[in-house]
Structure formats: C-alpha cells, structure tokens
C-alpha cells in the first residue's frame, strides 16, 4: 500500500507472499479502491476483511475485502462512521462489526448497550443489526475504560481494559443470559500501566512447519 507524506492513502499496490511454495517471492496485487486502511482486521473463510476510510476522510465507513484465493479486492459500505470502539468479529462464519451501542469511542461504565452489525450480502451492502442491552450490574463491575476484544462463539462479548491494572482481568458479557463475569489473570504484574491488546480463540500449534 502506498502512503503519501501528507498522510493521504491511495491504495493501488499490495504485496502478497504465498507460504508453502518452493520459491518464496513477493508479488504485486492491484487494488482500484482508493482508501486508507486501519489496524482493525479479521480473516474469515479465506477472506481478509479490514475497516477502512475513503480517500480524503479519516472516519472508517467501509470494509475492504481481499479474497485470498482469487486475490481480488472489493468493498462494502457501512451506513455510518464506525466509532473507535468498533471491533471486527467472526459471527457464526460471517463478518460482524461489534461496537458500543451509544456510539461512543470507548466502552465505559456509562455504556448501556452493544451493537452488532452482521454482513449478510457483500454485493448488496446488506447488514443485519442486533442490539444487546447491558444489565444494571454492569456499572458495579466496570471501573475503567474498556476495549472490545471480540466475541466467543455467538453469545459472549469479551472486554479488556485499555491499560493493564493489578490484578489484570477480562470481562465476559453473555448476551443470551445477560450475565457479566469478571475473570482475573495472573502473571502480568510487571506490565502494570502498559497498553495491551487481547486476542481470542488462539490455539497454539507446536507442529513444526
């Protein structure tokens, strides 16, 4: 991807490297969708999705899709600017955009709900909307600004603090039972005050490549 010194991004060249082949070499793949990419991404069933903004804008208002098989790009428009709280999730094999239902940039004690937009048809830019209202106990559990780490299966939203505190923890919100569970994590005391990202559904594979 090419970036100008002024910060403008016109996405015209992407580089692809295919692993598992004898001759590893980077090759260029053209993209004719002018956009600025973001660090919010997810890969589902061989398609890489990432939130992006149109050239000349700083607000993410679309999702760019890259098919790893055909190596073709397409884009899906979203109906509004995505708040900073937006996280891309795998919702039952489909792309989901999970965000604060209050359209706030952060998840706080004042947050009252979460919104999930599920991509139904990329060609038609069709989304379905789900709203999950938080129970009153939310205010008693949350004491600092949180980020959405993602979803486990289709019924649990996972949240983590923006900065590590002692003791470290994550919060699970079960959207079906409307329950909130706070889970402590040991061994991170040395990283107090550091900014962390929490990744879900990670399974270590010790098989040698």
Secondary structure, DSSP 8 states (H G I E B T S, - for coil): --B-TTS-B---EEEE--TTSSS---EEEE----EEEEEEEEEETTEEEEEEEETT--S--EEEEEETTTTEEEEEE-SS---TT-EEEEETTEEEEEEETT--SSB-TT--EEEEEEEEETTTTEEEEEEEE--TTHHHH--S-EEEEEEETTTEEEEEESB--SSEEEEEEETTTTEEEEEEE-S-GGGTT-B-----S--------
